[in-house]
Amino acid sequence: MYLLRRWNPRMWGAGGDEPLTGMPQLTGLILATLVATAAGGLLGPLAVGLIDGTWSLLLAVVWMVRNTVSVLLVLGLGLRVGYLISAHRRARADTGARPAVVLPFKRLNQIQRLELAALVAVSVAAYVVVFVVLPTLPIAFPLIALTVWAALRFDTTIVVMHDFVAGSAAVAFTLAGHGPFTAVPDFATRALIVQAFVGLVAVIGLALAWAATNATCCCSRCGAGPRGDRRHRGQVRVPGGHEPRDPHPR
């Protein structure tokens, strides 16, 4: 927590009031997580080794990767949801009204909701095919395309929820003995591979979602210059097709 507050002092949950968004915050979160889990990966397996007399480098790496992935998935989702609740409370305190938490699902129009439903349906079908129907084929890599789809089209909160559910499904299927990762005979190596896959999915989803958000904001600022079209000047379009909004309301 000390490193998270030091590297991301303005982020909600680390002493600030900004949402978890942007590559600098992602970098700070990953670095703080790696330092903390590296210490845990050193001390945890060492303590176990002192008790039962066994220790291995692979066990320490699995311990570290598992904790790192867990922090990225659970903490990333918690920071986004916590920020929404905090923003709701601040708005209620400032206005005296009872503003509802604007969930990302409610900001979608009819077409975008259909696309989100399609993303959920395709994700469920794809994970069932890869982990249940065709478990012996090493075809887990196409599942990353679903994360890219979510990251480029929807709000970051939806992305972290997709990452959390998809990662949990991959681990659950593997623990149940289904999927391409079960082809690895050694349990520690199998755990390392599936956790690395889940971590890769999480990092790709968050990085692409925030990069898309920053890109649209930069484009909107460029269009707001002296030569910009007055009809579109100052408007920001959020990835996922949200309605344009004025970044400097009067």
C-alpha positions as CSV (number, residue, x, y, z in Angstrom):
1,M,0.0,0.0,0.0
2,Y,2.9,2.4,0.7
3,L,4.3,1.9,-2.8
4,L,0.9,2.3,-4.4
5,R,0.3,5.6,-2.6
6,R,3.8,6.7,-3.5
7,W,3.5,6.0,-7.2
8,N,-0.2,6.7,-7.6
9,P,-1.0,9.4,-5.0
10,R,-4.0,10.8,-6.9
11,M,-5.7,7.4,-7.5
12,W,-8.8,6.5,-5.5
13,G,-7.9,3.9,-2.9
14,A,-4.3,5.3,-2.6
15,G,-5.2,8.7,-1.1
16,G,-6.6,10.4,-4.1
17,D,-10.0,10.8,-5.9
18,E,-9.2,9.8,-9.5
19,P,-10.3,6.6,-11.1
20,L,-8.0,3.8,-12.1
21,T,-7.2,4.9,-15.6
22,G,-4.1,5.6,-17.7
23,M,-0.9,3.8,-18.4
24,P,1.1,5.6,-15.6
25,Q,-1.4,4.3,-13.0
26,L,-1.3,0.8,-14.5
27,T,2.5,0.9,-14.4
28,G,2.5,2.0,-10.8
29,L,0.0,-0.7,-9.9
30,I,2.0,-3.4,-11.6
31,L,5.3,-2.4,-10.1
32,A,3.8,-2.1,-6.6
33,T,2.2,-5.5,-7.1
34,L,5.4,-7.1,-8.3
35,V,7.4,-5.8,-5.4
36,A,4.9,-7.0,-2.8
37,T,4.3,-10.4,-4.4
38,A,8.1,-10.9,-4.9
39,A,8.5,-10.5,-1.2
40,G,5.7,-12.9,-0.5
41,G,7.0,-15.3,-3.0
42,L,10.3,-15.3,-1.2
43,L,9.0,-15.5,2.4
44,G,6.0,-17.8,1.8
45,P,7.7,-20.8,0.2
46,L,10.7,-20.3,2.5
47,A,8.4,-20.7,5.5
48,V,6.8,-23.8,3.9
49,G,10.2,-25.2,3.2
50,L,11.3,-24.8,6.8
51,I,8.2,-26.7,8.0
52,D,8.2,-29.6,5.6
53,G,11.8,-29.5,4.4
54,T,11.0,-28.9,0.7
55,W,11.7,-25.8,-1.4
56,S,11.9,-25.1,-5.1
57,L,12.4,-22.1,-7.3
58,L,9.3,-23.2,-9.4
59,L,7.2,-23.1,-6.2
60,A,8.3,-19.6,-5.4
61,V,7.6,-18.4,-9.0
62,V,4.2,-20.0,-8.9
63,W,3.5,-18.3,-5.6
64,M,4.5,-14.9,-6.9
65,V,2.6,-15.2,-10.2
66,R,-0.5,-16.4,-8.5
67,N,-0.5,-13.5,-6.1
68,T,0.3,-11.0,-8.8
69,V,-2.6,-12.1,-11.0
70,S,-5.0,-12.2,-8.1
71,V,-4.1,-8.6,-7.1
72,L,-4.4,-7.3,-10.7
73,L,-7.9,-8.9,-11.2
74,V,-9.4,-8.4,-7.8
75,L,-7.8,-5.0,-6.9
76,G,-8.4,-3.7,-10.4
77,L,-12.1,-4.5,-10.2
78,G,-12.4,-3.2,-6.6
79,L,-10.8,0.1,-7.5
80,R,-13.2,0.7,-10.3
81,V,-16.3,-0.2,-8.4
82,G,-15.1,1.6,-5.3
83,Y,-14.5,4.8,-7.4
84,L,-18.1,4.6,-8.7
85,I,-19.5,4.4,-5.2
86,S,-17.2,7.2,-4.0
87,A,-18.2,9.4,-6.9
88,H,-21.9,8.8,-6.1
89,R,-21.4,9.8,-2.5
90,R,-19.4,12.9,-3.4
91,A,-22.1,14.0,-5.9
92,R,-24.8,13.4,-3.3
93,A,-22.9,15.5,-0.7
94,D,-22.2,18.3,-3.1
95,T,-25.7,18.6,-4.6
96,G,-27.8,17.4,-1.7
97,A,-29.8,15.2,-4.2
98,R,-29.7,11.5,-4.6
99,P,-27.8,10.8,-7.8
100,A,-27.6,7.2,-8.8
101,V,-24.3,5.5,-9.6
102,V,-24.2,5.6,-13.4
103,L,-23.3,2.1,-14.3
104,P,-21.5,1.6,-17.6
105,F,-24.3,-0.7,-18.8
106,K,-26.8,2.2,-18.5
107,R,-24.8,4.5,-20.7
108,L,-25.0,2.2,-23.7
109,N,-27.6,2.7,-26.4
110,Q,-29.6,-0.2,-27.9
111,I,-27.0,-1.2,-30.5
112,Q,-24.2,-1.1,-27.9
113,R,-26.2,-3.2,-25.5
114,L,-26.7,-5.8,-28.3
115,E,-22.9,-5.7,-29.0
116,L,-22.3,-6.2,-25.2
117,A,-24.7,-9.2,-25.2
118,A,-22.9,-10.6,-28.3
119,L,-19.6,-10.2,-26.5
120,V,-20.9,-12.1,-23.4
121,A,-22.4,-14.9,-25.6
122,V,-19.3,-15.3,-27.8
123,S,-17.1,-15.3,-24.7
124,V,-19.1,-18.0,-23.0
125,A,-19.2,-20.1,-26.1
126,A,-15.5,-19.6,-26.9
127,Y,-14.3,-20.6,-23.3
128,V,-16.6,-23.7,-23.4
129,V,-15.3,-24.8,-26.8
130,V,-11.6,-24.3,-25.8
131,F,-11.8,-25.8,-22.3
132,V,-14.6,-28.4,-22.7
133,V,-15.3,-29.3,-26.3
134,L,-11.8,-29.2,-27.6
135,P,-9.6,-29.6,-24.5
136,T,-6.7,-31.4,-26.1
137,L,-6.0,-28.7,-28.7
138,P,-3.6,-25.9,-27.7
139,I,-5.9,-23.1,-28.9
140,A,-6.2,-20.8,-25.8
141,F,-4.6,-17.9,-27.6
142,P,-7.7,-16.9,-29.7
143,L,-9.4,-16.1,-26.4
144,I,-7.2,-13.0,-26.1
145,A,-9.1,-11.5,-29.1
146,L,-12.2,-11.4,-26.9
147,T,-10.3,-9.2,-24.4
148,V,-9.2,-6.9,-27.2
149,W,-12.8,-6.6,-28.4
150,A,-14.0,-5.7,-24.9
151,A,-11.1,-3.2,-24.4
152,L,-11.6,-1.3,-27.7
153,R,-15.4,-1.1,-27.5
154,F,-16.5,-0.7,-23.9
155,D,-15.9,1.2,-20.7
156,T,-12.9,0.2,-18.5
157,T,-15.3,-1.1,-15.8
158,I,-16.8,-3.5,-18.3
159,V,-13.3,-4.6,-19.3
160,V,-12.1,-5.4,-15.8
161,M,-15.3,-7.3,-15.2
162,H,-14.7,-9.3,-18.4
163,D,-11.1,-10.0,-17.3
164,F,-12.2,-11.1,-13.9
165,V,-14.9,-13.5,-15.1
166,A,-12.7,-14.8,-18.0
167,G,-9.7,-15.4,-15.8
168,S,-11.8,-17.1,-13.1
169,A,-13.3,-19.4,-15.7
170,A,-9.9,-20.3,-17.1
171,V,-8.6,-21.2,-13.6
172,A,-11.8,-23.1,-12.7
173,F,-11.8,-25.2,-15.8
174,T,-8.1,-26.0,-15.4
175,L,-8.6,-27.0,-11.7
176,A,-11.4,-29.2,-12.8
177,G,-9.1,-31.0,-15.3
178,H,-10.5,-29.4,-18.5
179,G,-8.7,-27.3,-21.1
180,P,-5.4,-27.1,-23.0
181,F,-3.4,-26.3,-19.9
182,T,-4.1,-29.8,-18.4
183,A,-1.8,-31.3,-21.0
184,V,1.1,-30.2,-18.8
185,P,1.7,-33.1,-16.5
186,D,3.4,-31.2,-13.7
187,F,0.9,-29.4,-11.5
188,A,3.1,-26.6,-10.5
189,T,4.1,-25.8,-14.1
190,R,0.4,-26.1,-15.1
191,A,-0.6,-23.6,-12.5
192,L,2.2,-21.3,-13.6
193,I,1.1,-21.4,-17.2
194,V,-2.6,-20.8,-16.6
195,Q,-1.9,-18.0,-14.2
196,A,0.4,-16.3,-16.7
197,F,-2.3,-16.6,-19.3
198,V,-4.8,-14.9,-16.9
199,G,-2.3,-12.2,-16.1
200,L,-1.6,-11.5,-19.8
201,V,-5.3,-11.2,-20.5
202,A,-5.8,-8.7,-17.6
203,V,-2.8,-6.5,-18.6
204,I,-3.8,-6.5,-22.3
205,G,-7.3,-5.6,-21.5
206,L,-6.5,-2.7,-19.1
207,A,-3.7,-1.3,-21.3
208,L,-5.8,-1.3,-24.5
209,A,-8.8,0.2,-22.7
210,W,-6.8,3.1,-21.2
211,A,-4.9,3.6,-24.5
212,A,-8.2,3.9,-26.4
213,T,-9.5,6.3,-23.8
214,N,-6.4,8.5,-24.0
215,A,-6.4,8.4,-27.8
216,T,-10.0,9.6,-28.1
217,C,-9.3,12.4,-25.6
218,C,-6.3,13.6,-27.5
219,C,-8.2,13.5,-30.8
220,S,-11.0,15.5,-29.3
221,R,-8.5,18.1,-28.0
222,C,-6.9,18.4,-31.4
223,G,-10.3,18.9,-32.9
224,A,-11.1,21.7,-30.5
225,G,-8.4,24.0,-31.9
226,P,-8.9,27.1,-33.9
227,R,-9.4,25.1,-37.1
228,G,-11.7,22.6,-35.5
229,D,-15.3,22.2,-36.6
230,R,-17.5,24.2,-34.3
231,R,-20.1,21.5,-34.4
232,H,-17.7,19.0,-32.8
233,R,-15.4,21.3,-30.9
234,G,-14.8,20.2,-27.3
235,Q,-16.7,17.0,-27.6
236,V,-15.2,13.8,-26.2
237,R,-16.4,10.4,-27.4
238,V,-15.7,7.6,-25.0
239,P,-14.8,4.2,-26.4
240,G,-17.8,2.0,-26.7
241,G,-19.9,4.6,-28.4
242,H,-21.0,6.7,-25.4
243,E,-22.6,10.0,-26.2
244,P,-20.2,12.9,-26.8
245,R,-19.8,15.2,-23.8
246,D,-18.3,18.6,-23.3
247,P,-15.1,18.3,-21.2
248,H,-15.5,21.9,-20.1
249,P,-19.1,22.4,-19.2
250,R,-20.2,25.9,-18.2
